[in-house]
Structure formats: structure tokens, C-alpha cells
């Protein structure tokens, strides 16, 4: 987990997005929450990485909490 949130709850952009996404991928994380302002930075991320990860874009702290506490859907066959 990395990033900053202002006192008013706004999620600020992060640096080193590529390295953080590579680390998440290596550790088996499938969904990542990133700041909305970093959406434009995904153009610099290798396509195999963007295909393997699911992205949730947060503008404020409420988005982060909502995404982080979403129930995990399990495959039931």
C-alpha cells in the first residue's frame, strides 16, 4: 500500500507506478487501486501487465474504502 490522501479525502497521484504494479503482479495480486490522476500513466505499463491486473481508480478516500472492502467473488462450479 502506498499513496497519500489529503485532509479533505482527495487521493493524490503516486510515483513509481510501473514498479509498484510489477511488485503486485509478482506477489499474485489481481486487483489494484490507483489514483484517478495516474490513469494516464498506464500507457507506459507493458500490455501483458495491464492485461493481468484489474484496475480500480480512486478519486477520494471513499472510493478507496469502497474498493478495498468489496466482497471477493469466488468461482463456484
C-alpha positions in Angstrom: 0.0 0.0 0.0 1.3 3.4 -0.9 0.0 6.9 -1.6 -1.3 10.0 0.1 -4.7 11.3 1.0 -5.3 14.9 1.8 -7.1 16.1 4.9 -10.2 16.5 2.7 -10.0 12.9 1.5 -8.6 13.6 -2.0 -6.4 10.8 -3.3 -3.1 12.2 -4.7 -1.1 10.7 -7.6 1.7 8.3 -6.9 5.2 7.9 -8.4 6.8 4.7 -9.5 3.6 3.2 -10.7 5.3 0.7 -13.0 7.5 -0.7 -10.3 4.5 -1.0 -7.9 2.4 -2.8 -10.4 5.2 -5.2 -11.2 5.6 -6.0 -7.5 1.8 -6.5 -7.1 1.9 -8.9 -10.1 4.8 -10.8 -8.7 3.1 -11.4 -5.4 -0.1 -12.6 -7.1 -2.3 -9.5 -6.5 -5.0 -9.4 -9.2 -6.7 -6.1 -8.4 -5.0 -2.8 -7.6 -6.5 0.6 -6.6 -4.6 3.5 -8.1 -5.3 7.3 -8.1 -7.5 8.5 -10.9 -4.8 11.0 -11.7 -2.4 8.1 -12.5 -4.8 6.6 -15.2 -2.8 8.4 -17.9 0.4 6.7 -16.7 -0.9 3.3 -17.7 0.2 4.0 -21.3 3.8 3.3 -20.1 2.9 0.0 -18.5 3.7 -3.2 -20.5 0.5 -4.7 -22.1 1.0 -8.1 -20.5 0.9 -6.4 -17.1 -2.3 -4.4 -17.8 -4.0 -7.5 -19.1 -3.1 -9.5 -16.0 -4.3 -6.8 -13.5 -7.7 -5.3 -12.8 -7.6 -1.6 -12.0 -9.8 0.4 -9.8 -9.4 4.2 -10.0 -9.9 6.2 -6.8 -10.6 10.0 -6.6 -11.2 10.2 -2.9 -10.9 8.2 0.3 -14.5 6.9 0.0 -13.6 5.2 -3.3 -10.5 3.5 -1.7 -12.6 2.2 1.2 -15.4 1.1 -1.1 -13.0 -0.8 -3.4 -10.9 -2.3 -0.6 -13.9 -3.7 1.2 -15.7 -5.1 -1.9 -16.5 -8.8 -1.4 -14.3 -11.2 -3.3 -16.3 -13.1 -5.9 -15.4 -16.8 -5.8 -15.7 -19.2 -8.6 -18.3 -21.8 -7.6 -18.8 -24.7 -10.0 
